[in-house]
């Protein structure tokens, strides 16, 4: 039985449609568009600098080796014992002991010097007493001899003129000798007094030195000046001082007793980011010891001069952040995470940082609209680790690609008006924005 011609056409059309469907399913699929699309959003945008730091007490009481150790010639001192860090002490409790061996020999030398000075002072006193006693006895003898000369002169009144003249000469010689002896006695008395003052000063100097050494030795038992928690201080190399560490007369600190009600976080900011950090900026703080705890703070000071920390090549600047809350769980030395908010725009258009590109100095985004993709030049503003502010070229709700589409070199570049582009560049420079990610062989942009 033959089928009608019309039915044959229906069967043929069905076969063709079915074959076309099979071909579409079975044919090799074209490369899929793997681009991820993001939407231009409007809302608040914050630019932050994130660093790690260490908690310290803003106010503390210093526990030090004796301040007058240099007077006792104790320049280098070794800590022989030290209470464990974190010990809570009362005023007067022993915190540390300094090795006494070096200064003990110094005390022996000073004691011997004092004994020698005492002996010399006593010897000088005896010598002066003997010398002055002899001088006084000689004067007494001369006075008696002078009296005899006067009598001889009176007896020579009736003698020959030569005898009288000789008597006058003898009397005058005796008077002059007596006057000279009295003058010498005065000089010797003053000389003896000066010698005694000199020896007395030496004895006093040695006695004072001995007292200083004794006081320093007594201070080698270091006691807490007030109640608190003992926290070790750090050496110049960043290591904490413990038993066996050396302290010196120029840096005598051993430990501190911090005021735990007023804390600060000391952190170091890279030289690339320090120009965006300023005093008074808000800071969000976290604790490595307790990630669930959130604290707030503000930048209290920013160093004007950079430094190079141990084991690092980059220059950093010291930043002090005041912790606004008072928390009894905070302890000096705890590691903190600090997020410094350097800029906050309450209402701005933004796109993900991955959606911004650069080519030949032109900043653009791959704008997708109605199935068509173009390279849309944009005016970018400040950026953070995740997003960048768009000041021109896109509107809220526009779709942008997070990765380049296929054959991006064939896409049309839609430029901004020249005035908008120039002003955007000026704003980007003033805001400290960094170059966006590059395409077509250009080096990638460095993120904040």
Kinemage of the C-alpha trace (Angstrom):
@kinemage 1
@onewidth
@group {chain A} dominant
@subgroup {mainchain}
@vectorlist {calphas} color= white
{ca unk a 1} P 0.000 0.000 0.000
{ca unk a 2} L 1.390 3.360 -1.036
{ca unk a 3} L 1.385 6.225 1.374
{ca unk a 4} L -0.027 9.583 0.332
{ca unk a 5} L 2.477 12.116 -0.967
{ca unk a 6} L 1.634 14.555 1.849
{ca unk a 7} L 2.511 11.975 4.485
{ca unk a 8} L 5.834 11.316 2.739
{ca unk a 9} L 6.666 14.966 3.134
{ca unk a 10} L 5.870 14.840 6.818
{ca unk a 11} L 8.064 11.786 7.299
{ca unk a 12} L 10.920 13.369 5.338
{ca unk a 13} L 10.680 16.602 7.351
{ca unk a 14} L 10.651 14.639 10.599
{ca unk a 15} L 13.746 12.692 9.561
{ca unk a 16} L 15.555 15.917 8.662
{ca unk a 17} L 14.638 17.549 11.983
{ca unk a 18} L 15.692 14.454 13.888
{ca unk a 19} L 18.995 14.273 12.021
{ca unk a 20} L 19.631 17.956 12.694
{ca unk a 21} L 18.930 17.443 16.401
{ca unk a 22} L 21.262 14.440 16.520
{ca unk a 23} L 23.958 16.451 14.750
{ca unk a 24} L 23.625 19.366 17.155
{ca unk a 25} L 23.897 17.028 20.134
{ca unk a 26} L 26.710 14.908 18.782
{ca unk a 27} L 28.854 17.651 17.224
{ca unk a 28} L 31.952 18.824 19.131
{ca unk a 29} L 30.960 21.621 21.433
{ca unk a 30} L 32.444 25.050 20.843
{ca unk a 31} L 34.715 26.449 23.524
{ca unk a 32} L 32.488 27.606 26.369
{ca unk a 33} L 32.668 31.128 27.595
{ca unk a 34} L 34.309 30.661 30.941
{ca unk a 35} L 34.047 34.335 31.849
{ca unk a 36} L 32.585 35.073 35.263
{ca unk a 37} L 30.245 38.038 35.340
{ca unk a 38} L 30.042 40.566 38.168
{ca unk a 39} L 27.661 43.457 38.640
{ca unk a 40} L 28.580 47.060 39.360
{ca unk a 41} L 27.458 47.681 42.940
{ca unk a 42} L 26.739 50.846 44.886
{ca unk a 43} L 27.450 51.156 48.577
{ca unk a 44} L 30.123 51.984 51.151
{ca unk a 45} L 33.748 51.176 50.284
{ca unk a 46} L 36.593 51.066 52.793
{ca unk a 47} L 40.317 51.143 52.036
{ca unk a 48} L 42.368 49.433 54.729
{ca unk a 49} L 45.938 48.530 55.642
{ca unk a 50} L 46.308 45.224 57.464
{ca unk a 51} L 49.314 44.459 59.680
{ca unk a 52} L 50.202 42.371 62.697
{ca unk a 53} L 51.492 43.854 65.932
{ca unk a 54} L 52.122 43.232 69.594
{ca unk a 55} L 50.303 44.484 72.666
{ca unk a 56} L 52.179 46.696 75.100
{ca unk a 57} L 51.221 48.697 78.137
{ca unk a 58} L 51.129 52.453 77.570
{ca unk a 59} L 52.175 53.033 81.189
{ca unk a 60} L 54.455 50.831 83.257
{ca unk a 61} L 56.888 50.823 86.164
{ca unk a 62} L 60.464 49.971 85.241
{ca unk a 63} L 62.357 47.372 87.287
{ca unk a 64} L 66.050 48.045 86.785
{ca unk a 65} L 69.483 47.224 88.060
{ca unk a 66} L 70.916 49.856 90.488
{ca unk a 67} L 70.994 53.237 88.787
{ca unk a 68} L 74.355 54.175 90.352
{ca unk a 69} L 76.119 51.026 89.166
{ca unk a 70} L 78.418 53.104 86.965
{ca unk a 71} L 79.771 54.932 90.041
{ca unk a 72} L 80.793 51.555 91.415
{ca unk a 73} L 82.448 50.750 88.050
{ca unk a 74} L 79.897 47.971 87.444
{ca unk a 75} L 79.401 48.433 83.702
{ca unk a 76} L 78.313 44.919 82.733
{ca unk a 77} L 76.084 42.881 85.062
{ca unk a 78} L 74.655 39.396 84.650
{ca unk a 79} L 71.189 38.386 85.835
{ca unk a 80} L 71.689 35.312 87.988
{ca unk a 81} L 68.000 34.650 88.711
{ca unk a 82} L 64.666 36.085 87.613
{ca unk a 83} L 61.091 35.206 88.548
{ca unk a 84} L 59.019 33.642 85.738
{ca unk a 85} L 57.396 36.092 83.357
{ca unk a 86} L 53.770 36.735 84.230
{ca unk a 87} L 54.339 36.377 87.973
{ca unk a 88} L 52.079 38.668 89.989
{ca unk a 89} L 54.172 40.326 92.707
{ca unk a 90} L 53.538 42.677 95.593
{ca unk a 91} L 55.583 45.747 96.455
{ca unk a 92} L 58.874 44.638 98.007
{ca unk a 93} L 58.869 41.110 96.548
{ca unk a 94} L 62.185 39.903 95.115
{ca unk a 95} L 62.054 39.962 91.314
{ca unk a 96} L 65.651 39.296 90.280
{ca unk a 97} L 69.184 38.752 91.564
{ca unk a 98} L 72.310 40.177 89.934
{ca unk a 99} L 75.579 38.231 90.024
{ca unk a 100} L 77.747 39.725 92.785
{ca unk a 101} L 81.089 38.124 91.902
{ca unk a 102} L 82.453 41.001 89.822
{ca unk a 103} L 81.502 43.717 92.290
{ca unk a 104} L 82.610 41.666 95.307
{ca unk a 105} L 86.229 41.949 94.177
{ca unk a 106} L 85.681 45.651 93.607
{ca unk a 107} L 84.443 45.994 97.197
{ca unk a 108} L 87.574 44.214 98.463
{ca unk a 109} L 89.811 46.614 96.524
{ca unk a 110} L 87.918 49.649 97.809
{ca unk a 111} L 88.064 48.387 101.399
{ca unk a 112} L 91.837 47.908 101.159
{ca unk a 113} L 92.217 51.374 99.639
{ca unk a 114} L 90.190 52.841 102.516
{ca unk a 115} L 92.364 51.081 105.082
{ca unk a 116} L 95.478 52.363 103.337
{ca unk a 117} L 94.120 55.907 103.266
{ca unk a 118} L 93.267 55.677 106.975
{ca unk a 119} L 96.809 54.495 107.749
{ca unk a 120} L 98.351 57.280 105.678
{ca unk a 121} L 96.128 59.820 107.351
{ca unk a 122} L 97.175 58.589 110.794
{ca unk a 123} L 100.846 58.588 109.753
{ca unk a 124} L 100.554 62.145 108.464
{ca unk a 125} L 98.936 63.181 111.727
{ca unk a 126} L 101.771 61.672 113.784
{ca unk a 127} L 104.420 63.218 111.542
{ca unk a 128} L 102.814 66.633 111.814
{ca unk a 129} L 102.527 66.339 115.607
{ca unk a 130} L 106.176 65.355 115.926
{ca unk a 131} L 107.409 68.066 113.560
{ca unk a 132} L 105.436 70.828 115.227
{ca unk a 133} L 106.421 69.634 118.691
{ca unk a 134} L 110.115 69.778 117.758
{ca unk a 135} L 109.682 73.232 116.245
{ca unk a 136} L 107.990 74.526 119.405
{ca unk a 137} L 110.768 73.087 121.563
{ca unk a 138} L 113.407 74.784 119.402
{ca unk a 139} L 111.584 78.102 119.749
{ca unk a 140} L 111.546 77.679 123.534
{ca unk a 141} L 115.294 77.028 123.487
{ca unk a 142} L 115.881 80.112 121.325
{ca unk a 143} L 113.826 82.227 123.720
{ca unk a 144} L 116.047 81.123 126.618
{ca unk a 145} L 119.159 81.768 124.529
{ca unk a 146} L 117.838 85.251 123.706
{ca unk a 147} L 117.332 85.964 127.399
{ca unk a 148} L 120.970 84.974 128.011
{ca unk a 149} L 122.132 87.310 125.254
{ca unk a 150} L 120.273 90.206 126.844
{ca unk a 151} L 121.960 89.532 130.187
{ca unk a 152} L 125.354 89.328 128.485
{ca unk a 153} L 124.757 92.689 126.847
{ca unk a 154} L 123.851 94.300 130.155
{ca unk a 155} L 127.035 92.889 131.764
{ca unk a 156} L 129.149 94.218 128.876
{ca unk a 157} L 128.222 97.811 129.660
{ca unk a 158} L 131.448 98.313 131.573
{ca unk a 159} L 133.559 96.289 129.196
{ca unk a 160} L 135.613 97.421 126.280
{ca unk a 161} L 133.782 98.727 123.230
{ca unk a 162} L 134.623 95.604 121.230
{ca unk a 163} L 133.099 93.396 123.890
{ca unk a 164} L 129.970 95.571 123.924
{ca unk a 165} L 129.728 95.399 120.139
{ca unk a 166} L 130.031 91.608 120.198
{ca unk a 167} L 127.275 91.426 122.797
{ca unk a 168} L 124.993 93.550 120.576
{ca unk a 169} L 125.674 91.302 117.560
{ca unk a 170} L 124.953 88.123 119.541
{ca unk a 171} L 121.679 89.599 120.850
{ca unk a 172} L 120.553 90.673 117.387
{ca unk a 173} L 121.407 87.229 115.915
{ca unk a 174} L 119.396 85.535 118.639
{ca unk a 175} L 116.377 87.800 118.046
{ca unk a 176} L 116.437 87.146 114.295
{ca unk a 177} L 116.786 83.402 114.792
{ca unk a 178} L 113.811 83.408 117.151
{ca unk a 179} L 111.694 85.422 114.725
{ca unk a 180} L 112.612 83.037 111.892
{ca unk a 181} L 111.750 80.004 114.012
{ca unk a 182} L 108.363 81.450 114.896
{ca unk a 183} L 107.647 82.165 111.197
{ca unk a 184} L 108.735 78.625 110.263
{ca unk a 185} L 106.432 77.227 112.953
{ca unk a 186} L 103.506 79.080 111.427
{ca unk a 187} L 104.342 77.801 107.958
{ca unk a 188} L 104.807 74.237 109.170
{ca unk a 189} L 101.501 74.433 111.012
{ca unk a 190} L 99.681 75.490 107.846
{ca unk a 191} L 101.537 72.833 105.856
{ca unk a 192} L 100.491 70.151 108.331
{ca unk a 193} L 96.887 71.330 108.198
{ca unk a 194} L 96.891 71.183 104.386
{ca unk a 195} L 98.376 67.702 104.495
{ca unk a 196} L 95.736 66.580 106.957
{ca unk a 197} L 92.956 68.019 104.790
{ca unk a 198} L 94.361 66.175 101.768
{ca unk a 199} L 94.576 62.893 103.594
{ca unk a 200} L 91.154 63.439 105.118
{ca unk a 201} L 89.669 64.050 101.662
{ca unk a 202} L 91.244 60.842 100.366
{ca unk a 203} L 89.840 58.905 103.302
{ca unk a 204} L 86.401 60.424 102.721
{ca unk a 205} L 86.576 59.626 98.991
{ca unk a 206} L 87.441 56.004 99.659
{ca unk a 207} L 84.735 55.799 102.310
{ca unk a 208} L 82.142 57.189 99.880
{ca unk a 209} L 83.282 54.768 97.200
{ca unk a 210} L 82.937 51.913 99.634
{ca unk a 211} L 79.414 53.050 100.527
{ca unk a 212} L 78.430 53.281 96.859
{ca unk a 213} L 79.738 49.784 96.168
{ca unk a 214} L 77.919 48.458 99.236
{ca unk a 215} L 74.683 50.180 98.163
{ca unk a 216} L 74.993 48.793 94.640
{ca unk a 217} L 75.642 45.320 96.031
{ca unk a 218} L 72.564 45.652 98.202
{ca unk a 219} L 70.623 46.765 95.111
{ca unk a 220} L 71.639 43.589 93.302
{ca unk a 221} L 68.662 42.054 95.061
{ca unk a 222} L 66.030 43.719 92.876
{ca unk a 223} L 62.608 44.160 94.456
{ca unk a 224} L 59.302 45.212 92.969
{ca unk a 225} L 58.629 48.936 93.596
{ca unk a 226} L 54.872 48.378 93.304
{ca unk a 227} L 52.415 45.506 92.796
{ca unk a 228} L 51.849 44.165 89.318
{ca unk a 229} L 52.638 41.471 86.757
{ca unk a 230} L 56.281 40.938 85.799
{ca unk a 231} L 56.985 41.272 82.088
{ca unk a 232} L 60.523 40.848 80.759
{ca unk a 233} L 62.060 43.677 78.753
{ca unk a 234} L 63.780 43.058 75.418
{ca unk a 235} L 67.413 43.503 74.447
{ca unk a 236} L 68.494 45.560 71.447
{ca unk a 237} L 68.215 42.395 69.323
{ca unk a 238} L 64.572 41.813 70.305
{ca unk a 239} L 65.233 38.872 72.647
{ca unk a 240} L 63.718 38.949 76.105
{ca unk a 241} L 66.047 39.213 79.079
{ca unk a 242} L 66.089 36.120 81.256
{ca unk a 243} L 68.419 34.521 83.797
{ca unk a 244} L 71.916 34.721 82.323
{ca unk a 245} L 71.251 37.859 80.261
{ca unk a 246} L 73.560 40.834 80.528
{ca unk a 247} L 72.445 44.294 81.614
{ca unk a 248} L 74.644 47.360 81.591
{ca unk a 249} L 74.801 50.773 83.169
{ca unk a 250} L 73.380 52.425 80.039
{ca unk a 251} L 70.437 50.021 79.674
{ca unk a 252} L 69.723 48.675 83.171
{ca unk a 253} L 66.134 47.518 82.564
{ca unk a 254} L 65.325 43.990 83.745
{ca unk a 255} L 61.516 43.845 83.679
{ca unk a 256} L 58.440 46.066 83.823
{ca unk a 257} L 55.219 46.137 85.793
{ca unk a 258} L 52.644 47.220 83.166
{ca unk a 259} L 49.361 49.008 83.756
{ca unk a 260} L 46.992 46.516 82.091
{ca unk a 261} L 44.109 49.011 81.981
{ca unk a 262} L 45.776 51.124 79.284
{ca unk a 263} L 47.120 49.056 76.390
{ca unk a 264} L 48.394 49.790 72.910
{ca unk a 265} L 49.363 47.736 69.890
{ca unk a 266} L 52.749 48.440 68.326
{ca unk a 267} L 52.904 47.455 64.669
{ca unk a 268} L 55.113 48.134 61.661
{ca unk a 269} L 53.684 49.303 58.337
{ca unk a 270} L 55.444 48.787 55.012
{ca unk a 271} L 56.896 51.907 53.415
{ca unk a 272} L 54.536 51.439 50.452
{ca unk a 273} L 51.437 51.827 52.640
{ca unk a 274} L 52.683 54.236 55.331
{ca unk a 275} L 51.736 57.376 53.350
{ca unk a 276} L 48.065 56.406 53.726
{ca unk a 277} L 48.253 55.960 57.501
{ca unk a 278} L 47.581 59.002 59.696
{ca unk a 279} L 46.986 59.762 63.359
{ca unk a 280} L 43.356 59.368 64.428
{ca unk a 281} L 42.325 56.751 61.868
{ca unk a 282} L 40.053 53.984 63.251
{ca unk a 283} L 41.477 50.494 63.667
{ca unk a 284} L 39.826 47.085 64.084
{ca unk a 285} L 41.906 44.777 66.286
{ca unk a 286} L 41.858 41.011 66.670
{ca unk a 287} L 43.830 38.708 68.961
{ca unk a 288} L 45.606 35.597 67.760
{ca unk a 289} L 45.036 34.129 71.233
{ca unk a 290} L 41.267 34.644 70.920
{ca unk a 291} L 40.090 35.092 67.301
{ca unk a 292} L 36.500 35.637 68.471
{ca unk a 293} L 37.406 38.815 70.387
{ca unk a 294} L 37.068 42.091 68.523
{ca unk a 295} L 38.553 45.341 69.787
{ca unk a 296} L 38.609 48.868 68.459
{ca unk a 297} L 41.401 51.394 68.484
{ca unk a 298} L 42.796 54.419 66.755
{ca unk a 299} L 46.198 55.384 65.410
{ca unk a 300} L 48.059 57.304 68.126
{ca unk a 301} L 51.403 57.977 66.434
{ca unk a 302} L 53.266 57.266 63.202
{ca unk a 303} L 57.064 57.252 63.035
{ca unk a 304} L 58.647 59.846 60.763
{ca unk a 305} L 61.708 57.715 60.032
{ca unk a 306} L 61.676 54.163 58.709
{ca unk a 307} L 63.770 51.301 60.015
{ca unk a 308} L 64.798 47.843 58.933
{ca unk a 309} L 63.636 45.105 61.274
{ca unk a 310} L 65.746 41.988 61.925
{ca unk a 311} L 65.478 39.273 59.270
{ca unk a 312} L 63.615 41.544 56.844
{ca unk a 313} L 64.675 43.472 53.741
{ca unk a 314} L 61.814 45.986 53.527
{ca unk a 315} L 61.810 49.299 55.355
{ca unk a 316} L 58.951 49.697 57.831
{ca unk a 317} L 57.569 52.481 59.998
{ca unk a 318} L 56.530 52.010 63.626
{ca unk a 319} L 52.864 52.767 64.324
{ca unk a 320} L 51.295 52.929 67.791
{ca unk a 321} L 47.582 52.074 68.053
{ca unk a 322} L 45.677 52.909 71.241
{ca unk a 323} L 43.251 50.176 72.357
{ca unk a 324} L 40.020 51.928 73.302
{ca unk a 325} L 38.533 49.096 75.395
{ca unk a 326} L 39.800 47.946 78.786
{ca unk a 327} L 39.880 44.156 78.958
{ca unk a 328} L 41.305 42.107 81.819
{ca unk a 329} L 42.298 39.326 79.412
{ca unk a 330} L 44.731 41.529 77.507
{ca unk a 331} L 48.386 40.788 78.231
{ca unk a 332} L 51.560 42.449 76.968
{ca unk a 333} L 53.194 40.467 74.212
{ca unk a 334} L 49.957 39.150 72.679
{ca unk a 335} L 49.958 39.169 68.879
{ca unk a 336} L 47.315 41.389 67.325
{ca unk a 337} L 45.885 41.761 63.849
{ca unk a 338} L 45.336 45.429 62.973
{ca unk a 339} L 43.086 46.617 60.163
{ca unk a 340} L 43.613 50.362 59.752
{ca unk a 341} L 40.826 52.122 57.848
{ca unk a 342} L 42.670 54.728 55.801
{ca unk a 343} L 39.680 55.816 53.673
{ca unk a 344} L 35.909 55.285 53.768
{ca unk a 345} L 33.544 56.347 50.974
{ca unk a 346} L 29.941 55.983 52.196
{ca unk a 347} L 28.357 55.811 48.733
{ca unk a 348} L 30.349 54.743 45.689
{ca unk a 349} L 30.146 52.545 42.604
{ca unk a 350} L 32.584 49.646 42.745
{ca unk a 351} L 33.615 46.571 40.829
{ca unk a 352} L 35.796 43.626 41.845
{ca unk a 353} L 39.489 44.314 41.473
{ca unk a 354} L 39.753 41.399 39.029
{ca unk a 355} L 37.429 43.197 36.613
{ca unk a 356} L 39.805 46.128 36.026
{ca unk a 357} L 42.440 45.960 33.288
{ca unk a 358} L 44.975 48.232 31.675
{ca unk a 359} L 46.464 48.452 28.222
{ca unk a 360} L 48.698 51.235 26.889
{ca unk a 361} L 47.847 53.432 29.850
{ca unk a 362} L 44.094 53.030 29.409
{ca unk a 363} L 42.104 51.558 32.307
{ca unk a 364} L 39.062 49.611 31.214
{ca unk a 365} L 36.616 46.818 32.038
{ca unk a 366} L 34.955 44.238 29.812
{ca unk a 367} L 31.387 45.542 29.812
{ca unk a 368} L 28.731 43.029 28.773
{ca unk a 369} L 25.426 44.382 27.543
{ca unk a 370} L 22.750 42.583 25.523
{ca unk a 371} L 25.011 39.720 24.483
{ca unk a 372} L 27.681 42.171 23.270
{ca unk a 373} L 30.982 42.760 25.061
{ca unk a 374} L 33.069 45.931 24.724
{ca unk a 375} L 36.192 47.270 26.351
{ca unk a 376} L 34.744 50.150 28.354
{ca unk a 377} L 37.247 52.717 29.575
{ca unk a 378} L 36.615 53.572 33.224
{ca unk a 379} L 37.723 56.256 35.657
{ca unk a 380} L 39.017 54.373 38.683
{ca unk a 381} L 39.408 55.730 42.171
{ca unk a 382} L 40.698 54.305 45.427
{ca unk a 383} L 40.901 50.560 45.790
{ca unk a 384} L 41.309 47.968 48.493
{ca unk a 385} L 42.237 44.306 48.438
{ca unk a 386} L 38.955 43.273 46.798
{ca unk a 387} L 37.304 46.132 44.928
{ca unk a 388} L 37.966 49.410 43.177
{ca unk a 389} L 35.830 52.524 43.074
{ca unk a 390} L 34.515 53.431 39.601
{ca unk a 391} L 34.111 57.169 39.142
{ca unk a 392} L 33.053 57.089 35.512
{ca unk a 393} L 32.333 54.781 32.595
{ca unk a 394} L 29.923 52.368 34.295
{ca unk a 395} L 26.575 52.575 36.065
{ca unk a 396} L 24.956 50.623 38.852
{ca unk a 397} L 23.844 47.194 37.670
{ca unk a 398} L 26.174 47.048 34.653
{ca unk a 399} L 27.714 43.630 34.035
{ca unk a 400} L 31.500 43.269 33.805
{ca unk a 401} L 33.667 40.215 33.173
{ca unk a 402} L 36.161 39.018 35.750
{ca unk a 403} L 38.320 37.361 33.074
{ca unk a 404} L 39.016 38.364 29.456
{ca unk a 405} L 36.702 36.900 26.820
{ca unk a 406} L 37.914 35.054 23.748
{ca unk a 407} L 39.828 37.228 21.260
{ca unk a 408} L 39.783 40.392 23.394
{ca unk a 409} L 41.990 42.204 20.871
{ca unk a 410} L 39.063 42.301 18.456
{ca unk a 411} L 36.747 44.081 20.874
{ca unk a 412} L 35.863 47.728 20.486
{ca unk a 413} L 37.351 50.172 23.018
{ca unk a 414} L 34.762 52.681 24.175
{ca unk a 415} L 36.639 55.745 25.421
{ca unk a 416} L 35.566 58.223 28.063
{ca unk a 417} L 35.404 61.899 27.216
{ca unk a 418} L 38.885 63.426 27.374
{ca unk a 419} L 37.966 65.728 30.253
{ca unk a 420} L 36.595 62.824 32.277
{ca unk a 421} L 39.692 60.754 31.633
{ca unk a 422} L 42.024 63.566 32.665
{ca unk a 423} L 40.103 64.345 35.835
{ca unk a 424} L 39.942 60.655 36.687
{ca unk a 425} L 43.704 60.393 36.370
{ca unk a 426} L 44.133 63.358 38.686
{ca unk a 427} L 41.740 61.862 41.231
{ca unk a 428} L 43.491 58.511 41.022
{ca unk a 429} L 46.858 60.129 41.705
{ca unk a 430} L 45.516 62.111 44.639
{ca unk a 431} L 43.781 59.053 46.109
{ca unk a 432} L 46.924 56.987 45.869
{ca unk a 433} L 45.302 54.374 43.615
{ca unk a 434} L 47.593 51.802 42.058
{ca unk a 435} L 47.660 50.613 38.435
{ca unk a 436} L 45.073 47.968 37.528
{ca unk a 437} L 45.819 44.518 36.243
{ca unk a 438} L 47.371 44.542 32.785
{ca unk a 439} L 46.520 42.475 29.747
{ca unk a 440} L 48.224 41.504 26.504
{ca unk a 441} L 51.644 40.921 28.044
{ca unk a 442} L 51.707 43.945 30.343
{ca unk a 443} L 52.848 43.196 33.914
{ca unk a 444} L 49.957 42.697 36.364
{ca unk a 445} L 48.957 45.581 38.584
{ca unk a 446} L 50.113 45.518 42.177
{ca unk a 447} L 47.236 45.339 44.634
{ca unk a 448} L 46.969 47.202 47.899
